[in-house]
Amino acid sequence: MNDTVPELIRLEEDWGRAMVTNDAEAIGHYIADDWTIIGPDGSMSDKGTFLEMVQSGVLSHDVMEADDIKVRVYGETAVLTMRGASGGQYGGQAFRVVERVSDIWVRQHGQWHCVLTHLSRIAPAGVKA
């Protein structure tokens, strides 16, 4: 197994732990300055906006877990797909979601940073799209 695969899985897991600390600086360590997140509703946000929501308390997490992580490495770029479970508060409302997560990581200057996150909600068992 390529040494890069365990490193990327560790980074993904460490990023999840940082999310649960609700520490914007720690979270920002894992994402590129030009990072974009696409939510399950198609909404888009950037690093600055996302970190401001965390810092202000508009968004907080108490759960961030991933399993079924698959990693494909293409030179200095990697695609990670996984099943993610997250929960916390957004705008004063509690949330708990299970999603398919796609993260694109790029190695620049010897460091991996996530440049894109895409979330798709997983329908409950028995629900057909």
Backbone as a chain_set.jsonl record, in Angstrom:
{"seq": "MNDTVPELIRLEEDWGRAMVTNDAEAIGHYIADDWTIIGPDGSMSDKGTFLEMVQSGVLSHDVMEADDIKVRVYGETAVLTMRGASGGQYGGQAFRVVERVSDIWVRQHGQWHCVLTHLSRIAPAGVKA", "coords": {"N": [[0.84, -1.181, 0.0], [0.554, 2.19, -0.816], [2.324, 4.697, 0.954], [1.084, 7.115, 1.106], [-1.681, 6.745, 1.238], [-2.438, 5.826, 3.941], [-1.605, 8.156, 5.247], [-3.32, 10.141, 4.214], [-5.803, 9.17, 5.093], [-5.416, 9.412, 7.84], [-5.15, 12.229, 8.012], [-7.731, 12.987, 7.214], [-9.247, 11.874, 9.318], [-8.113, 13.272, 11.487], [-8.893, 15.86, 10.815], [-11.65, 15.622, 11.109], [-11.747, 15.268, 13.907], [-10.81, 17.775, 14.659], [-12.952, 19.313, 13.785], [-14.899, 18.7, 15.687], [-13.889, 19.951, 17.898], [-14.531, 22.508, 17.399], [-12.819, 24.565, 16.771], [-11.807, 27.073, 14.918], [-9.283, 27.777, 13.868], [-7.808, 25.384, 14.079], [-9.356, 23.739, 12.419], [-9.047, 25.091, 9.989], [-6.436, 24.465, 9.334], [-6.452, 22.166, 7.812], [-7.625, 22.712, 5.381], [-7.426, 24.166, 2.123], [-6.681, 27.547, 1.116], [-8.35, 28.276, -0.963], [-10.484, 26.559, -0.712], [-13.608, 24.952, -1.261], [-16.893, 24.165, -0.225], [-19.576, 22.106, -0.963], [-22.843, 21.791, -0.184], [-25.405, 19.341, 0.736], [-27.72, 20.353, -0.333], [-26.931, 21.699, -2.526], [-25.882, 24.181, -2.056], [-23.133, 26.497, -1.786], [-20.04, 27.246, -0.17], [-17.221, 29.101, 1.06], [-13.837, 28.923, 2.4], [-13.305, 31.077, 4.216], [-15.904, 32.002, 4.922], [-17.034, 29.665, 6.014], [-15.284, 29.133, 8.203], [-15.72, 31.44, 9.696], [-18.387, 31.056, 10.449], [-18.03, 28.917, 12.2], [-16.308, 30.056, 14.106], [-17.916, 32.116, 15.14], [-19.911, 30.675, 16.32], [-22.232, 30.061, 15.009], [-22.234, 27.724, 13.599], [-21.654, 24.571, 14.892], [-20.099, 21.519, 15.852], [-20.715, 18.332, 17.331], [-20.423, 15.795, 16.709], [-18.558, 14.0, 14.375], [-17.864, 11.745, 12.199], [-16.347, 9.211, 10.196], [-16.554, 6.518, 7.893], [-15.991, 3.609, 5.826], [-14.003, 4.556, 4.076], [-12.553, 5.4, 1.057], [-9.707, 5.699, -0.981], [-8.17, 7.295, -3.657], [-5.274, 7.962, -5.377], [-3.721, 10.339, -7.392], [-0.969, 11.184, -8.392], [-0.114, 14.259, -7.222], [-2.596, 14.746, -6.282], [-5.549, 13.688, -4.618], [-8.452, 11.686, -4.244], [-10.91, 11.262, -1.929], [-13.489, 9.27, -0.786], [-16.294, 8.675, 1.27], [-18.463, 7.485, 3.91], [-20.149, 9.625, 5.925], [-20.975, 10.758, 9.188], [-22.491, 13.339, 10.873], [-23.102, 15.846, 13.339], [-24.624, 18.446, 15.294], [-25.052, 21.888, 15.887], [-26.705, 24.302, 13.924], [-27.232, 27.557, 13.251], [-28.683, 27.688, 15.622], [-30.306, 25.482, 15.527], [-30.587, 22.031, 16.078], [-28.847, 19.385, 14.402], [-28.495, 16.238, 12.717], [-26.922, 14.208, 10.505], [-26.431, 11.809, 7.876], [-24.182, 11.219, 5.39], [-22.844, 10.916, 2.035], [-19.575, 11.62, 1.414], [-17.311, 13.46, -0.483], [-14.018, 14.265, -0.776], [-11.512, 16.27, -2.101], [-8.128, 16.27, -2.171], [-5.042, 18.052, -2.345], [-1.566, 18.002, -2.798], [0.613, 20.437, -1.954], [3.627, 22.129, -1.924], [4.673, 20.128, -0.318], [2.689, 19.584, 1.55], [-0.516, 18.268, 2.356], [-3.716, 19.475, 1.542], [-7.22, 19.949, 1.771], [-9.154, 20.763, -1.024], [-11.69, 20.724, -2.027], [-14.902, 19.883, -0.903], [-17.649, 17.776, -1.127], [-20.961, 17.125, -0.347], [-23.483, 14.681, -0.032], [-26.648, 13.787, 0.898], [-27.577, 10.721, 2.438], [-30.195, 8.667, 1.734], [-32.702, 7.406, 3.993], [-32.921, 3.886, 4.817], [-34.857, 1.946, 2.609], [-36.087, 4.064, 1.35], [-36.673, 5.258, -1.811], [-35.065, 7.031, -4.422]], "CA": [[0.0, 0.0, 0.0], [1.25, 3.458, -0.89], [2.355, 5.399, 2.248], [0.206, 8.277, 1.017], [-3.051, 6.382, 1.596], [-2.659, 5.963, 5.389], [-1.425, 9.564, 5.624], [-4.545, 10.862, 3.881], [-6.856, 8.719, 6.013], [-5.116, 10.046, 9.13], [-5.505, 13.648, 7.894], [-9.195, 13.068, 7.19], [-9.709, 11.597, 10.676], [-7.679, 14.39, 12.329], [-9.751, 16.988, 10.454], [-12.923, 15.355, 11.778], [-11.576, 15.562, 15.333], [-10.717, 19.235, 14.773], [-14.306, 19.856, 13.626], [-15.632, 18.515, 16.937], [-13.379, 20.929, 18.871], [-15.099, 23.798, 16.994], [-11.7, 25.514, 16.774], [-11.676, 27.485, 13.515], [-7.872, 27.737, 13.468], [-7.441, 23.974, 13.897], [-10.057, 23.266, 11.211], [-8.433, 25.746, 8.837], [-5.148, 23.83, 9.026], [-6.644, 21.049, 6.872], [-8.257, 23.13, 4.128], [-6.711, 25.147, 1.315], [-7.272, 28.887, 1.136], [-9.41, 28.361, -1.985], [-11.402, 25.44, -0.469], [-15.045, 25.132, -1.454], [-17.741, 23.082, 0.249], [-20.901, 22.05, -1.589], [-23.744, 21.105, 0.725], [-26.333, 18.386, 0.119], [-28.774, 21.096, -1.03], [-26.317, 22.39, -3.659], [-25.306, 25.466, -1.642], [-21.673, 26.527, -1.786], [-19.412, 28.166, 0.763], [-15.761, 29.116, 0.96], [-13.122, 28.724, 3.66], [-13.502, 32.198, 5.131], [-17.285, 31.993, 5.411], [-17.207, 28.479, 6.855], [-14.561, 29.304, 9.461], [-16.401, 32.489, 10.445], [-19.566, 30.443, 11.072], [-17.546, 28.133, 13.337], [-15.769, 30.97, 15.113], [-19.013, 32.872, 15.746], [-20.826, 29.756, 16.985], [-23.398, 29.781, 14.172], [-22.101, 26.305, 13.277], [-20.8, 23.801, 15.805], [-20.235, 20.064, 15.71], [-20.394, 17.469, 18.468], [-20.179, 14.489, 16.094], [-17.997, 14.001, 13.018], [-17.272, 10.415, 12.048], [-16.29, 8.719, 8.819], [-16.176, 5.124, 7.677], [-16.012, 3.208, 4.417], [-13.145, 5.524, 3.38], [-11.846, 4.929, -0.136], [-8.718, 6.688, -1.389], [-7.527, 7.148, -4.959], [-4.221, 8.97, -5.483], [-3.308, 10.661, -8.765], [0.174, 12.088, -8.252], [-0.214, 15.213, -6.123], [-4.03, 14.926, -6.026], [-6.195, 12.48, -4.103], [-9.904, 11.716, -4.081], [-11.378, 10.429, -0.826], [-14.934, 9.155, -0.648], [-16.597, 8.009, 2.535], [-19.76, 7.681, 4.542], [-19.91, 10.493, 7.069], [-22.066, 11.088, 10.111], [-22.149, 14.549, 11.604], [-24.185, 16.446, 14.099], [-24.288, 19.624, 16.081], [-26.009, 22.985, 15.815], [-26.532, 25.288, 12.849], [-28.209, 28.616, 13.433], [-29.513, 27.407, 16.775], [-31.098, 24.267, 15.31], [-29.808, 20.787, 16.117], [-28.882, 18.551, 13.195], [-27.797, 14.95, 12.64], [-27.031, 13.767, 9.114], [-25.542, 10.779, 7.333], [-23.936, 11.689, 4.029], [-21.685, 10.513, 1.243], [-18.643, 12.745, 1.393], [-16.189, 13.41, -1.415], [-13.013, 15.286, -0.511], [-10.376, 16.319, -3.027], [-6.928, 16.764, -1.499], [-3.927, 18.372, -3.23], [-0.306, 18.221, -2.088], [1.325, 21.623, -2.427], [4.777, 22.447, -1.067], [4.881, 19.025, 0.605], [1.595, 19.458, 2.513], [-1.836, 17.968, 1.811], [-4.844, 20.3, 1.974], [-8.462, 19.684, 1.053], [-9.536, 21.888, -1.874], [-13.112, 20.638, -2.332], [-15.728, 18.915, -0.194], [-19.007, 17.683, -1.663], [-21.795, 16.313, 0.541], [-24.776, 14.195, -0.558], [-27.381, 13.091, 1.955], [-27.93, 9.329, 2.178], [-31.618, 8.432, 2.062], [-32.92, 6.314, 4.948], [-33.181, 2.582, 4.199], [-36.209, 1.741, 2.108], [-36.545, 5.232, 0.605], [-36.14, 5.27, -3.177], [-34.944, 8.374, -5.003]], "C": [[0.883, 1.241, 0.0], [1.188, 4.149, 0.472], [1.424, 6.596, 2.274], [-1.202, 7.949, 1.492], [-3.273, 6.471, 3.103], [-2.513, 7.411, 5.867], [-2.706, 10.357, 5.365], [-5.711, 10.45, 4.78], [-6.649, 9.361, 7.379], [-5.493, 11.522, 9.099], [-7.022, 13.844, 7.924], [-9.76, 12.86, 8.596], [-9.332, 12.735, 11.634], [-8.545, 15.625, 12.073], [-11.123, 16.827, 11.126], [-12.854, 15.649, 13.264], [-11.482, 17.075, 15.558], [-12.097, 19.871, 14.656], [-15.078, 19.768, 14.94], [-15.114, 19.454, 18.035], [-13.956, 22.314, 18.593], [-14.068, 24.919, 17.078], [-11.407, 25.871, 15.317], [-10.227, 27.411, 13.037], [-7.421, 26.306, 13.196], [-8.086, 23.412, 12.63], [-9.381, 23.815, 9.966], [-7.105, 25.156, 8.421], [-5.278, 22.776, 7.921], [-7.171, 21.48, 5.511], [-7.46, 24.242, 3.445], [-7.423, 26.491, 1.378], [-8.416, 29.018, 0.136], [-10.408, 27.203, -1.89], [-12.841, 25.86, -0.705], [-15.744, 23.916, -0.869], [-19.092, 23.226, -0.432], [-21.774, 21.196, -0.684], [-24.694, 20.183, -0.007], [-27.484, 19.061, -0.623], [-28.23, 21.867, -2.232], [-25.723, 23.735, -3.295], [-23.784, 25.36, -1.604], [-21.182, 27.546, -0.768], [-17.903, 28.084, 0.576], [-15.142, 29.006, 2.359], [-13.422, 29.836, 4.653], [-14.886, 32.204, 5.75], [-17.512, 30.842, 6.379], [-16.543, 28.677, 8.214], [-15.18, 30.4, 10.315], [-17.646, 31.943, 11.135], [-19.167, 29.627, 12.296], [-17.106, 29.066, 14.461], [-16.882, 31.73, 15.844], [-19.996, 31.988, 16.517], [-22.098, 29.474, 16.202], [-23.425, 28.303, 13.804], [-21.186, 25.659, 14.303], [-21.099, 22.322, 15.6], [-19.945, 19.383, 17.038], [-20.169, 16.032, 18.007], [-19.61, 14.728, 14.699], [-17.24, 12.694, 12.879], [-17.301, 10.008, 10.588], [-15.942, 7.239, 8.824], [-16.304, 4.826, 6.193], [-15.198, 4.18, 3.564], [-12.422, 4.833, 2.23], [-10.927, 6.056, -0.611], [-8.171, 6.319, -2.763], [-6.538, 8.308, -5.107], [-3.795, 9.091, -6.933], [-2.173, 11.671, -8.669], [0.03, 12.956, -7.02], [-1.663, 15.538, -5.768], [-4.601, 13.606, -5.547], [-7.686, 12.727, -3.956], [-10.253, 10.753, -2.96], [-12.896, 10.442, -0.827], [-15.207, 8.344, 0.604], [-18.057, 8.2, 2.904], [-19.476, 8.492, 5.785], [-21.161, 10.698, 7.891], [-21.627, 12.331, 10.874], [-23.377, 15.081, 12.315], [-23.682, 17.617, 14.893], [-25.423, 20.62, 16.024], [-25.681, 23.868, 14.618], [-27.635, 26.322, 13.01], [-29.169, 28.353, 14.576], [-30.376, 26.163, 16.659], [-30.177, 23.044, 15.333], [-29.921, 20.058, 14.786], [-28.095, 17.274, 13.416], [-28.002, 14.469, 11.217], [-26.058, 12.632, 8.834], [-25.419, 11.101, 5.857], [-22.843, 10.877, 3.354], [-20.846, 11.767, 1.138], [-17.576, 12.464, 0.347], [-15.27, 14.567, -1.072], [-11.885, 15.154, -1.525], [-9.221, 16.988, -2.287], [-5.831, 16.998, -2.537], [-2.687, 18.6, -2.365], [0.406, 19.393, -2.748], [2.43, 21.939, -1.426], [4.935, 21.399, 0.039], [3.768, 18.802, 1.614], [0.288, 19.176, 1.79], [-2.867, 18.923, 2.409], [-6.057, 19.92, 1.148], [-8.835, 20.936, 0.258], [-11.028, 21.886, -2.2], [-13.756, 19.552, -1.484], [-17.107, 18.948, -0.818], [-19.782, 16.696, -0.805], [-23.093, 15.94, -0.16], [-25.448, 13.392, 0.534], [-27.699, 11.667, 1.521], [-29.373, 9.142, 2.636], [-31.728, 7.304, 3.085], [-33.22, 5.012, 4.203], [-34.645, 2.477, 3.785], [-36.769, 2.92, 1.331], [-35.876, 5.229, -0.759], [-36.119, 6.7, -3.702], [-35.773, 8.498, -6.265]], "O": [[1.857, 1.314, 0.75], [0.124, 4.19, 1.091], [1.018, 7.045, 3.346], [-1.856, 8.8, 2.094], [-4.218, 7.137, 3.526], [-3.216, 7.84, 6.782], [-3.125, 11.155, 6.204], [-6.515, 11.292, 5.182], [-7.609, 9.807, 8.006], [-6.091, 12.025, 10.051], [-7.528, 14.754, 8.58], [-10.656, 13.593, 9.017], [-10.13, 13.118, 12.49], [-8.89, 16.35, 13.006], [-11.68, 17.793, 11.647], [-13.79, 16.214, 13.83], [-12.017, 17.592, 16.539], [-12.391, 20.851, 15.34], [-15.836, 20.681, 15.269], [-15.83, 19.723, 19.0], [-13.884, 23.198, 19.446], [-14.39, 26.061, 17.407], [-10.831, 25.074, 14.576], [-9.98, 27.015, 11.898], [-6.738, 26.042, 12.206], [-7.441, 22.696, 11.863], [-9.167, 23.086, 8.998], [-6.684, 25.324, 7.277], [-4.325, 22.525, 7.183], [-7.162, 20.683, 4.573], [-6.904, 25.128, 4.094], [-8.62, 26.56, 1.659], [-9.351, 29.786, 0.361], [-11.097, 26.895, -2.862], [-13.237, 26.981, -0.387], [-15.267, 22.788, -0.992], [-19.675, 24.309, -0.476], [-21.481, 20.024, -0.446], [-24.787, 20.23, -1.234], [-28.15, 18.43, -1.444], [-28.969, 22.604, -2.884], [-25.113, 24.38, -4.148], [-23.224, 24.28, -1.415], [-21.822, 28.571, -0.533], [-17.381, 27.124, 0.009], [-15.85, 28.998, 3.365], [-13.757, 29.566, 5.806], [-15.031, 32.388, 6.959], [-18.112, 31.023, 7.438], [-17.154, 28.425, 9.252], [-15.167, 30.301, 11.542], [-17.938, 32.313, 12.272], [-19.867, 29.634, 13.308], [-17.485, 28.885, 15.618], [-16.784, 31.956, 17.05], [-20.819, 32.493, 17.28], [-22.958, 28.729, 16.672], [-24.493, 27.698, 13.707], [-20.08, 26.138, 14.554], [-22.206, 21.937, 15.224], [-19.052, 19.794, 17.778], [-19.78, 15.165, 18.79], [-20.119, 15.554, 13.941], [-16.122, 12.551, 13.373], [-18.184, 10.419, 9.836], [-15.151, 6.768, 9.641], [-16.681, 5.693, 5.404], [-15.625, 4.582, 2.481], [-11.765, 3.809, 2.417], [-11.324, 7.221, -0.639], [-7.764, 5.182, -3.001], [-6.906, 9.475, -4.981], [-3.542, 8.097, -7.614], [-2.385, 12.871, -8.845], [0.05, 12.453, -5.896], [-1.928, 16.493, -5.039], [-4.196, 12.538, -6.005], [-8.125, 13.819, -3.595], [-9.93, 9.567, -3.029], [-13.515, 11.505, -0.866], [-14.448, 7.44, 0.953], [-18.78, 8.98, 2.283], [-18.655, 8.098, 6.613], [-22.266, 10.798, 7.358], [-20.537, 12.374, 11.445], [-24.518, 14.805, 11.944], [-22.485, 17.768, 15.135], [-26.597, 20.258, 16.102], [-24.514, 24.143, 14.34], [-28.821, 26.004, 12.917], [-30.335, 28.744, 14.515], [-31.103, 25.822, 17.593], [-29.127, 23.029, 14.69], [-30.958, 20.107, 14.125], [-27.149, 17.237, 14.203], [-29.14, 14.335, 10.768], [-25.009, 12.513, 9.467], [-26.421, 11.24, 5.155], [-22.026, 10.235, 4.014], [-21.349, 12.843, 0.813], [-17.008, 11.372, 0.296], [-15.694, 15.723, -1.077], [-11.376, 14.061, -1.771], [-9.332, 18.128, -1.836], [-5.705, 16.234, -3.494], [-2.74, 19.289, -1.346], [0.753, 19.352, -3.928], [2.186, 22.005, -0.221], [5.282, 21.724, 1.175], [3.882, 17.916, 2.46], [0.007, 19.763, 0.745], [-2.893, 19.152, 3.618], [-5.937, 19.606, -0.036], [-8.833, 22.042, 0.8], [-11.579, 22.912, -2.6], [-13.229, 18.446, -1.36], [-17.676, 20.021, -1.019], [-19.329, 15.578, -0.561], [-23.725, 16.778, -0.803], [-24.881, 12.423, 1.039], [-28.052, 11.433, 0.365], [-29.718, 9.427, 3.783], [-30.943, 6.356, 3.054], [-33.719, 5.043, 3.078], [-35.547, 2.873, 4.524], [-37.824, 2.797, 0.709], [-34.649, 5.202, -0.853], [-37.041, 7.479, -3.457], [-35.791, 9.558, -6.89]]}, "num_chains": 1, "name": "protein.A"}
